Amino acid sequence: MDTPAARVAAANPLLLNIAIVGGGVGGLTAAIGLRRNGHRVFEKSSDSTRGSGAAIHLCPNANGILRQMGIYAESFGACSMSRYIELTKDGHTFKDVDLTEANKRWPHPWQLVLRAALYQELKRIATSEEGDGVPVDLVFSCQIIDVDPQRGALTMPDGREHQADVIIGADGIYSTARRSIKDVKLLPTGKAAFRFVIPRSAAESDPLTAPLVSQKDALTMWFGDDRRVVMYVCDDNEQLNLVLIHPDVESHAVPEDEWTKDASVEQVLSVYRDFDPRLKALIRKASSLSLKVWQLLDMEKLPRWVSGKMALLGDAAHPCLPYQAQGAAQAIEDAAALSVVLPGATAPGEVHDRLRLYESIRYERAHTVQEYSRLAGQDWVDGKPVVDMRKFETYNFGHDEFANAAEYLALWERSHV
Ligand SMILES: Cc1cc2nc3c(=O)[nH]c(=O)nc-3n(C[C@H](O)[C@H](O)[C@H](O)COP(=O)(O)OP(=O)(O)OC[C@H]3O[C@@H](n4cnc5c(N)ncnc54)[C@H](O)[C@@H]3O)c2cc1C
């Protein structure tokens, strides 16, 4: 293979050869960090469209890492999360909070961004000829079919093997890499989510829905006992992202649906038939062509994330339910920790111990955030929330994984001289 990374490999046999399985948010962030450490990074992804279709929160803890990597989401359309509104299912306001002052607690902004825009930027930086290190070899349509962590071997779709000093399993909730550690069960939560994006102008031009979108940089939620709706701006306030979480039996979502099951406007209207007429008017503005439904799955806790030369990150290791908007953020934190424990000039013989260090840095925090996400998603009882959605913010947002991992590494290095 004559690529920039392969040429550097030939010229610098002492650099680590790192293979990342999966080019999602976590895999690409790890690729950027590790490339900047000087390593040669090959990233295999099964598709190139995963980033499309919806928006995500970039919470302050994720943004702190991205900004330290020179990635400023406002430059590709991210909006501030400045206002938080909660409505009953009938549309009565019971909470309306201006977050401008409260957000000053965090050293980095809380933003709302189109997933595709974030994904494109990560991909651009990972593969750019500019910047430190060697451009990442990003190979699409390359569904890895097996991983041997002890030998550091990946099996490609055509049966050929790719050998690496380090393998990072960043291949999402349906991870193939994870199977070499444990074939854990994915657990249905009984919930599924419809997702779609509509132009904000469509809501503004309808007198019924216009009051709902009169404020920029806002997130609005409607709560019923066993279903809820999240609506927030993205794309420089030009678009509205809607996530509608409901009992999965009502949309017939099943675990095999993965990311791709189509849904219809009629189906969404039926699931939300008892809700605010203004919400139903917004749903009618969706295009059935872009409407999808996702099964929300949990996972049995893995006893470890590391085996031999391989470490898992992100959803492959600890998938988070979406109620705290922390799944991608935790994948980004994992990526930051990996890039701290594998600095340039790491000897191949140290890889396993350093990956174990990564696991010890990240295991408790990622699983704690995962548990908070479960709690935040609990159904309401007697028309009241069981848990305040924003209760875990200090733990989630007030964390700098670069600084945290650097402290652990310094202690580890002192005990290894
Ligand atoms: C409804 C909903 C809303 C959400 N909202 C938020 C939010 O606001 N904020 C937030 O932080 N998180 C949010 N999340 C969670 C977030 O989307 C995930 O936690 C995050 O995408 C995980 O990143 P990842 O890189 O670990 O995995 P993924 O993003 O799933 O990426 C995995 C990649 O691996 C590739 N792949 C898979 N198998 C293979 C293989 N065998 N070989 C090669 N490549 C492979 C895939 O094609 C993909 O590119 C939400 C999730 C849902 C369902």
The ligand as a Tripos MOL2 file, in Angstrom:
@<TRIPOS>MOLECULE
LIG
   53    58     1     0     0
SMALL
NO_CHARGES

@<TRIPOS>ATOM
      1 C1        -31.0290    9.0170   19.7810 C.3       1 LIG1
      2 C2        -29.5990    9.2360   20.1880 C.ar      1 LIG1
      3 C3        -29.1550   10.5050   20.5460 C.ar      1 LIG1
      4 C4        -27.8420   10.7150   20.9880 C.ar      1 LIG1
      5 N1        -27.4340   11.9640   21.3400 N.ar      1 LIG1
      6 C5        -26.1720   12.1600   21.8070 C.ar      1 LIG1
      7 C6        -25.7320   13.4600   22.2050 C.ar      1 LIG1
      8 O1        -26.4770   14.4450   22.1390 O.2       1 LIG1
      9 N2        -24.4510   13.6140   22.6740 N.ar      1 LIG1
     10 C7        -23.5830   12.5330   22.7730 C.ar      1 LIG1
     11 O2        -22.4330   12.7150   23.2410 O.2       1 LIG1
     12 N3        -23.9820   11.2890   22.3840 N.ar      1 LIG1
     13 C8        -25.2380   11.0880   21.9010 C.ar      1 LIG1
     14 N4        -25.6410    9.8390   21.5110 N.ar      1 LIG1
     15 C9        -24.7120    8.7160   21.6510 C.3       1 LIG1
     16 C10       -23.6620    8.7420   20.5540 C.3       1 LIG1
     17 O3        -24.2700    8.7780   19.2870 O.3       1 LIG1
     18 C11       -22.7720    7.5020   20.6440 C.3       1 LIG1
     19 O4        -22.4530    7.2390   21.9910 O.3       1 LIG1
     20 C12       -21.4780    7.7460   19.8650 C.3       1 LIG1
     21 O5        -21.7630    7.8770   18.4940 O.3       1 LIG1
     22 C13       -20.4880    6.6170   20.0900 C.3       1 LIG1
     23 O6        -19.3530    6.8720   19.3230 O.3       1 LIG1
     24 P1        -18.3980    5.6890   18.8680 P.3       1 LIG1
     25 O7        -17.3320    6.3310   18.0750 O.co2     1 LIG1
     26 O8        -18.0520    4.8720   20.0540 O.co2     1 LIG1
     27 O9        -19.3100    4.7400   17.9650 O.3       1 LIG1
     28 P2        -20.1040    5.0240   16.6150 P.3       1 LIG1
     29 O10       -20.4140    6.4680   16.4820 O.co2     1 LIG1
     30 O11       -21.2200    4.0580   16.6070 O.co2     1 LIG1
     31 O12       -19.0610    4.6720   15.4660 O.3       1 LIG1
     32 C14       -18.6850    3.3420   15.1960 C.3       1 LIG1
     33 C15       -18.0390    3.2840   13.8070 C.3       1 LIG1
     34 O13       -17.5230    1.9760   13.6010 O.3       1 LIG1
     35 C16       -17.8510    1.5330   12.2930 C.3       1 LIG1
     36 N5        -17.8480    0.0620   12.3430 N.ar      1 LIG1
     37 C17       -18.7570   -0.7460   12.9430 C.ar      1 LIG1
     38 N6        -18.3840   -2.0380   12.7910 N.ar      1 LIG1
     39 C18       -17.2200   -2.0330   12.0810 C.ar      1 LIG1
     40 C19       -16.3430   -3.0740   11.6070 C.ar      1 LIG1
     41 N7        -16.5750   -4.3630   11.8490 N.pl3     1 LIG1
     42 N8        -15.2420   -2.7120   10.8830 N.ar      1 LIG1
     43 C20       -14.9700   -1.4040   10.6430 C.ar      1 LIG1
     44 N9        -15.7720   -0.3930   11.0800 N.ar      1 LIG1
     45 C21       -16.8730   -0.7070   11.7850 C.ar      1 LIG1
     46 C22       -19.1910    2.1690   12.0170 C.3       1 LIG1
     47 O14       -19.4450    2.2380   10.6230 O.3       1 LIG1
     48 C23       -18.9780    3.5640   12.6380 C.3       1 LIG1
     49 O15       -18.3540    4.4230   11.7210 O.3       1 LIG1
     50 C24       -26.9440    9.6210   21.0530 C.ar      1 LIG1
     51 C25       -27.3690    8.3370   20.6310 C.ar      1 LIG1
     52 C26       -28.6810    8.1430   20.2070 C.ar      1 LIG1
     53 C27       -29.1150    6.7680   19.7750 C.3       1 LIG1
@<TRIPOS>BOND
     1     1     2 1
     2     2     3 ar
     3     2    52 ar
     4     3     4 ar
     5     4     5 ar
     6     4    50 ar
     7     5     6 ar
     8     6     7 ar
     9     6    13 1
    10     7     8 2
    11     7     9 ar
    12     9    10 ar
    13    10    11 2
    14    10    12 ar
    15    12    13 ar
    16    13    14 ar
    17    14    15 1
    18    14    50 ar
    19    15    16 1
    20    16    17 1
    21    16    18 1
    22    18    19 1
    23    18    20 1
    24    20    21 1
    25    20    22 1
    26    22    23 1
    27    23    24 1
    28    24    25 2
    29    24    26 1
    30    24    27 1
    31    27    28 1
    32    28    29 2
    33    28    30 1
    34    28    31 1
    35    31    32 1
    36    32    33 1
    37    33    34 1
    38    33    48 1
    39    34    35 1
    40    35    36 1
    41    35    46 1
    42    36    37 ar
    43    36    45 ar
    44    37    38 ar
    45    38    39 ar
    46    39    40 ar
    47    39    45 ar
    48    40    41 1
    49    40    42 ar
    50    42    43 ar
    51    43    44 ar
    52    44    45 ar
    53    46    47 1
    54    46    48 1
    55    48    49 1
    56    50    51 ar
    57    51    52 ar
    58    52    53 1
@<TRIPOS>SUBSTRUCTURE
     1 LIG1         1 GROUP 0 **** ****
